[in-house]
Amino acid sequence: MSPAPATDHASLLARVLDPAAPKAARLAAARGALPLGRQETILAQVRLSADSDPEVSAEAQRSLSVWPADALAAILGDPATDGAVLEHFARRPGTSPTLLASLVTNPSLSDEALLHLAGVSEASVLDQIIGNESRLARNPAIAAILKANQALSRPARRRLTELEEHVVGHEEIAFQARVAPAPTEEPAGDVPLPPPEALVEETPAPVLEIPLTPEEQAAEEALRRTPVFLRIVRMNVAEKIQAAIKGNAEERAILIRDPSRIVSTTVLKSPKLNEQEIENYANLRNVNDEVLRIIGTHRDWTKSYGVAHSLVRNPRTPTGISLTMLNRLVNKDLKNLGTDKNIPEVIRRSAKRLFDLRTKPAEKGKRK
């Protein structure tokens, strides 16, 4: 029998990951028992590892833990592998150095995941990251994290210094050359400073495509008038990254809105974050989509009903994330989402369908 076409695989995968999919189908996907390709199977298991049903989630996690190492290494090294799979294994505690080596050499691995891996304590993985000269040249923030990592060996540190001087020195790995010098005087009145160029290799994406409500706009304007905002806006990328990790809640509230994806997502790595902050971030409609994606795929954060509800109500949240959250919501919130014109139509329709499924009177059994 010839293998099923890729389009059939994609269609089956989409049906299984639909919030309204029967539990039996989700369990079968979690166990790898569906006629899916290798890539679709592992993607389904990664997605279902955060399923709201504990049995489905546990089965998916068990299946992920028993993948053969050679097959998993091939998947993680394949540029065609879905980013969610790469992100899962990059951040999963206990991923072996061999698998991490496959990840760090994969050109499809996100900068955020590589930034995370630049902070691990496995010296062999750090050596491999330093060997990826083109990536370091493109994204100097990776080098900044490596330099701050105490696990970096002396030879690797020397190599990084050589790369700065001879390979990526002109790309300004130290962040300073292309950032406008800080003004020597405070600006007059309440007028905030214009934001500096945040990244060398990245043109900040617009983050205000979705109009803010009058209340949100007022809150943003008030934030921009604070002394903390005026101080942060003068920082270069390296300083912002440090503030994102070590700063206080007020600094994080400003940096999470930064137009640089690397800066805003680094806020989510701060050990000082609390659940209320995460819920606040999940509500924001002027943050980078990647911030909401990371929150939506973080198992501990999405245990909070407030976080899950905020993500679904936020029109900026990636659709795939919102769909996985719908099963978590109570009927009252599903009903409201079904008529909410501010969210994507696919979310609105899915919420309405799920609400109808839950509230439709059960058909009484009939005698044959």
C-alpha positions in Angstrom: 0.0 0.0 0.0 1.4 3.4 -0.9 1.8 6.0 1.8 -1.0 8.5 2.3 -0.4 11.8 0.5 1.0 14.7 2.6 -2.3 16.6 2.1 -4.2 13.8 3.8 -1.7 13.8 6.7 -2.2 17.6 7.1 -6.0 17.2 7.0 -6.0 14.4 9.6 -3.6 16.4 11.8 -5.8 19.5 11.7 -8.9 17.4 12.6 -7.2 15.8 15.5 -5.9 19.1 16.9 -9.3 20.7 16.6 -10.6 21.5 20.2 -13.8 19.7 19.3 -12.0 16.5 18.3 -13.2 13.4 20.2 -11.0 12.3 23.1 -10.5 8.9 21.5 -8.9 10.5 18.4 -6.7 12.7 20.5 -5.5 9.7 22.5 -4.8 7.8 19.4 -2.7 10.7 18.1 -0.9 11.0 21.4 0.0 7.3 21.3 1.2 7.6 17.6 -1.6 5.2 16.5 -2.9 7.3 13.6 -1.8 6.9 10.0 0.4 10.1 10.0 3.9 10.7 8.8 6.7 11.0 11.2 6.7 14.8 11.2 2.9 15.0 11.7 3.0 12.4 14.5 5.6 14.2 16.6 3.9 17.6 16.0 0.6 16.1 17.2 2.3 14.7 20.3 4.0 18.0 21.1 0.7 19.9 20.8 -1.2 17.3 22.7 1.3 17.3 25.5 -0.3 20.5 26.7 -3.9 19.2 26.2 -6.4 20.1 28.8 -7.3 16.5 29.4 -4.7 15.0 31.8 -4.9 11.5 30.2 -4.3 12.8 26.7 -1.5 15.1 27.9 0.2 12.2 29.9 0.0 9.8 26.9 1.5 12.4 24.6 4.4 13.1 27.0 5.0 9.4 27.5 5.2 8.9 23.7 7.6 11.8 23.3 9.9 10.3 25.9 10.2 7.0 24.1 11.1 8.2 20.6 14.3 6.4 19.3 17.3 8.7 19.8 18.4 8.4 16.1 15.0 9.2 14.7 14.6 12.1 17.1 18.0 13.5 16.2 17.1 13.3 12.5 13.8 15.2 13.1 15.5 17.9 15.2 18.1 18.4 12.6 15.7 18.7 9.7 15.0 22.3 8.6 11.5 21.3 7.6 10.5 20.3 11.2 7.8 22.5 12.7 9.0 25.2 15.0 6.8 24.0 17.8 8.7 20.7 17.9 12.1 22.4 17.9 11.0 24.8 20.6 9.6 21.9 22.7 12.8 19.9 22.8 15.0 23.0 23.1 13.2 24.0 26.3 12.4 20.5 27.7 14.4 19.7 30.8 16.6 16.6 30.2 17.0 16.8 26.5 20.3 15.1 25.8 23.4 17.0 24.6 23.3 14.9 21.4 19.8 16.1 20.6 20.7 19.7 21.6 23.6 19.5 19.1 21.1 18.6 16.4 18.9 21.5 17.4 21.6 24.3 17.6 22.8 23.5 14.0 19.2 23.6 12.6 18.8 26.8 10.7 15.0 26.7 11.4 15.5 27.0 15.2 14.2 30.3 16.4 16.6 33.0 17.7 14.6 32.9 21.0 15.2 29.1 21.4 18.9 29.6 20.6 19.1 32.4 23.1 17.7 30.0 25.7 20.2 27.3 24.8 23.1 29.8 25.0 22.3 29.9 28.7 22.5 26.1 29.4 25.3 24.6 31.4 26.4 21.9 28.8 29.8 23.0 27.5 29.6 20.9 24.4 26.4 22.6 23.3 27.9 26.0 23.9 30.8 25.0 21.8 28.5 24.1 18.9 26.6 27.4 19.2 29.9 29.3 18.9 30.7 27.2 15.8 27.7 28.7 14.1 29.5 31.8 13.1 26.8 33.1 10.6 24.1 32.9 13.3 26.3 34.8 15.8 27.0 37.5 13.2 23.3 37.9 12.4 22.2 38.0 16.1 24.7 39.5 18.5 22.3 38.9 21.4 23.3 35.2 21.3 27.0 36.2 21.9 25.9 38.4 24.8 24.2 35.5 26.5 27.2 33.2 25.8 29.6 35.7 27.3 27.5 35.9 30.5 27.4 32.1 30.8 29.8 30.8 33.5 29.7 27.3 31.9 31.5 28.6 28.8 35.0 27.0 28.7 38.1 29.1 28.4 38.9 27.9 24.9 35.4 28.6 23.8 35.6 32.1 25.4 38.8 32.8 23.5 37.1 31.6 20.3 34.2 33.9 20.9 36.6 36.8 21.4 38.4 36.0 18.1 35.0 35.9 16.3 34.1 39.3 17.7 37.4 40.7 16.4 37.8 39.0 13.1 34.4 37.6 11.9 31.6 39.5 13.5 33.3 42.6 14.8 31.9 44.8 12.1 28.4 43.4 12.8 28.8 45.0 16.2 28.4 42.1 18.5 28.9 44.5 21.5 25.8 46.4 20.3 27.2 49.9 20.5 28.1 51.1 17.0 24.6 51.3 15.4 22.8 52.6 18.5 22.4 56.4 18.7 24.4 57.9 21.6 22.3 58.6 24.7 21.3 62.3 25.1 23.2 64.1 27.8 20.1 66.0 29.1 16.7 65.0 30.2 14.0 65.8 27.6 11.8 68.8 28.4 8.3 68.2 29.7 6.5 64.8 29.3 7.5 64.1 25.7 9.1 60.6 25.6 12.2 59.9 23.6 11.8 58.2 20.3 12.8 54.5 20.5 16.4 53.8 19.3 17.2 51.1 16.7 16.9 48.1 19.0 18.6 45.4 16.9 21.4 45.2 14.4 19.9 42.4 12.3 16.2 42.9 12.9 13.9 45.6 11.7 11.3 45.8 14.5 7.9 44.7 13.3 5.0 47.0 13.9 3.1 46.1 17.0 0.2 48.4 16.8 -1.6 46.9 13.9 -4.6 46.1 16.1 -6.2 49.4 17.4 -6.1 49.9 21.1 -9.2 50.8 23.1 -9.3 54.4 24.6 -8.5 52.9 28.0 -5.5 50.9 26.6 -4.2 54.0 24.7 -4.4 56.1 27.9 -2.5 53.4 29.8 0.2 53.3 27.1 0.6 57.1 27.1 0.9 57.2 30.9 3.6 54.5 30.8 5.6 56.4 28.2 5.7 59.4 30.6 7.3 57.5 33.5 11.0 58.1 34.4 11.6 54.4 34.0 10.5 54.4 30.4 12.7 57.4 29.6 15.6 55.5 31.1 14.9 52.3 29.3 14.4 53.9 25.9 18.1 55.0 26.0 19.4 51.5 26.6 21.1 49.4 23.9 20.0 45.8 23.3 22.5 44.3 25.7 21.3 46.5 28.5 17.7 45.9 27.8 18.3 42.1 27.9 19.9 42.4 31.3 17.0 44.6 32.5 14.5 42.1 31.2 16.2 39.3 33.2 17.1 41.2 36.4 14.8 44.2 36.5 11.7 44.9 38.5 8.0 44.5 37.4 7.8 48.1 36.1 10.8 47.6 33.9 9.4 44.3 32.6 6.0 45.9 31.8 7.9 48.3 29.5 10.3 45.9 28.0 7.5 43.3 27.1 6.2 46.0 24.7 9.6 46.6 23.1 9.5 46.4 19.3 12.5 44.1 19.3 11.3 40.5 19.5 14.5 39.4 21.3 14.1 42.0 24.0 10.4 41.3 24.6 10.7 37.6 24.7 13.6 37.7 27.1 11.3 39.2 29.6 9.6 35.9 29.8 12.8 34.3 31.0 13.0 36.4 34.1 13.0 34.3 37.3 11.0 37.1 39.0 7.9 36.8 36.9 4.6 36.1 38.7 1.3 34.7 37.4 -0.4 38.1 37.5 2.2 39.6 35.2 1.8 36.7 32.8 -2.0 37.3 32.7 -1.4 41.0 32.1 0.9 40.2 29.2 -1.6 37.8 27.7 -4.1 40.7 27.6 -1.8 43.0 25.7 -2.7 43.8 22.1 0.5 45.7 21.4 3.1 43.0 22.0 5.0 40.9 19.5 3.0 37.8 18.5 5.9 35.6 19.7 5.4 36.8 23.3 1.8 35.4 23.2 2.9 32.2 21.5 5.5 31.5 24.2 3.0 32.2 26.9 0.5 29.9 25.2 2.9 27.0 24.9 4.2 27.2 28.5 2.5 24.4 30.4 2.7 26.0 33.9 1.4 29.5 32.8 -1.5 28.1 30.9 -2.7 26.2 33.9 -4.1 29.5 35.0 -7.7 30.0 33.7 -7.1 33.8 33.6 -4.1 33.3 31.3 -6.0 30.9 29.0 -9.0 33.2 28.8 -6.9 36.2 28.1 -5.0 34.5 25.3 -8.2 33.5 23.5 -9.8 36.9 23.9 -6.6 38.6 22.5 -6.9 39.0 18.7 -3.1 39.0 18.4 -2.7 35.5 19.8 -1.7 33.0 17.1 -4.7 31.1 16.0 -3.3 27.7 16.8 -2.7 28.8 20.4 -6.2 30.1 20.8 -7.7 26.9 19.5 -5.9 24.8 22.0 -7.2 27.0 24.8 -10.9 26.8 23.9 -11.5 23.5 25.7 -10.3 25.1 28.9 -13.1 27.7 28.9 -16.4 27.6 30.7 -19.6 27.7 28.8 -20.3 31.4 29.7 -17.0 32.5 28.2 -17.4 30.3 25.1 -20.8 31.9 24.5 -19.4 35.4 24.7 -16.5 34.5 22.4 -19.0 33.2 19.9 -20.3 36.7 19.4 -17.0 38.6 19.8 -16.3 40.5 16.5 -12.8 41.5 17.7 -11.4 38.0 17.5 -10.6 36.0 14.3 -13.6 34.4 12.7 -12.1 30.9 13.0 -11.9 31.3 16.8 -15.4 32.8 17.0 -16.8 29.9 15.0 -14.9 27.2 17.0 -16.1 28.7 20.3 -19.7 28.8 19.1 -19.4 25.2 17.8 -17.9 24.0 21.1 -20.5 25.8 23.1 -23.3 24.2 21.0 -21.7 20.7 21.5 -21.6 21.2 25.2 -25.1 22.6 25.6 -27.0 20.5 23.0 -29.4 18.2 24.8 -28.3 14.6 24.8 -30.3 12.5 22.5 -32.2 9.8 24.3 -31.5 6.2 23.3 -34.0 4.7 21.0 -35.2 1.1 20.9 -34.4 -0.7 17.8 
